[in-house]
Amino acid sequence: MTSPVNDVGALLVVGDVRTMDPARPRAGAVGIRGDRIVALGSVDEVRRELGRGRVVEHDAGGFVLPGFVDSHVHVLWAGRAQERVGLDDATSIAEIGHRLLAHDARHPGTGWIEAEAGFDPGDLAEGRLPTATDLDAAVPHRPVLLDRKGHDAIVNTAGLQAAGIDATTPDPPGGRIEHTRDGRPTGLLVEHPAADLARAAIGEPDDARRAGWIETGTRLLRGHGFTGVMDPAVGPGELAAYAAAARSGRLATRVVVMPLGDDHLDDAALQAAVRRSGVAGADPGRLRVGPTKLFLDGGGSLGTAWRSTPWPGTDGYTGNRTLSVEALRTHCRSAAAAGRGVGIHAVGDAAVDLVLDALEEVDRRTPVAGLGFHLIHAYLEPSARAMRRTASLGVALSAHPALWWNAGASVVDRLGEAVAARSNPLRSWIDAGVLVGGGSDGPGPPLSALHGMWQARTRRIRGSEHPVGPGEAITAEEALALFTTRAAAVAGLDGLGRLRVGGPADLAVTDVDPLGPAGPLPGGRVLATVTAGALHVP
Ligand SMILES: [Zn+2]
């Protein structure tokens, strides 16, 4: 149920209010008129302030918090995932086959079957990823693509054929087509440049379909109490879909989009695409253009992050760099010169160091602090020196406890628990003086901010009964700030993340106290969300 309060007069939200405003940290009620907070105080004070006339009262008996903010969640992908075969929680290759077969029976045809495949080899009974041959055993007659966390892809033989990949296809720069010992493609396409060969064969969905995914994604996030989110990889075609969704009032949260650049799309071309899309003027209260997004390396659980030391069990392989150093430099230089920022996906320590080299060079000409520049992930053993350099540049970090919870087990398998204990070191990042904003990196990892706060406080990872690197845990106050004030600062959503008279009327009401014990947080529920004054009760 959603009721825009503009239609009903004023809204009074009663509960245990945590404002995140040091000047008035607690209250008993929030008064809202239009899209603004007009009163904060005891229930009687706020009621008096709102005066007579129609006042809708919402008292769910919960904790009233600033609307949650996620500085890194793939909104469009989250909506799209609802249409795909869900394999994230599959426990064996046989089960993957059954689910694909069941989908094929429900949706017969000859077109591609796409699936979300967030599992790691250790999650499957066979201890390895499926191959094209495994997928053929279930679905041989139409192409199948398993999407590995937006990075890698696994396709069946029909998929390899549709993508035009055979034993003679060369690896594209930054990507790898995995082969069997006798030279045939296994079906695994490592990193964007290789996976894109198959994604291109699927073709581009139209704006209406994409706008539907965006609407679904924002509704999902609103259900988790988010009122502001940053979608961190929006291609030129997707920008237009965002503009369409905003114009037709279908964004259930405020969204900041990060236009995706790469080696082939420089800053000028990317900004031209932004202008053409109409995204900037579609609905400025709901939709904004944020920093450019660049992918520099792979992932920790994928074993493709770019490290200073080789991945164990490989022949000196240090990971995949998916962007040229020149493109990294020119994107950052052009954006800074125009007063804009860039968010750079950099997981491994070598990738993080390369970003800092590039930004220090840009900073000598144009100071980068305050422009929206931020590291994305930076979780795999960043050095103390890298943290100091990040702080002194005034560059932020978008950090993702839910991603780390999800990927941690695979990193333990690949690199050992001592490395995992030093990874995603939020305590050290914050102590170094870096602005750290939270996010989930969903879909795949849980979208819930409460789950993210719990992970950041407990350092638990999926499948483990003990904290991994408890010295890197942060406090309850810091964890709440991660998904309110700090995420808002990283996303450039001024005024969000804090409840203040005169500020935006964005609230989340929960049945657990984020400032109480951590244990109940993952099971906590969001009872209501208020976005720009509109009350939504799930
Ligand atoms: Zn991401």
Residues whose N, C-alpha, C, O or C-beta is under 5 A from the ligand:
A	BS01	ZN	D441
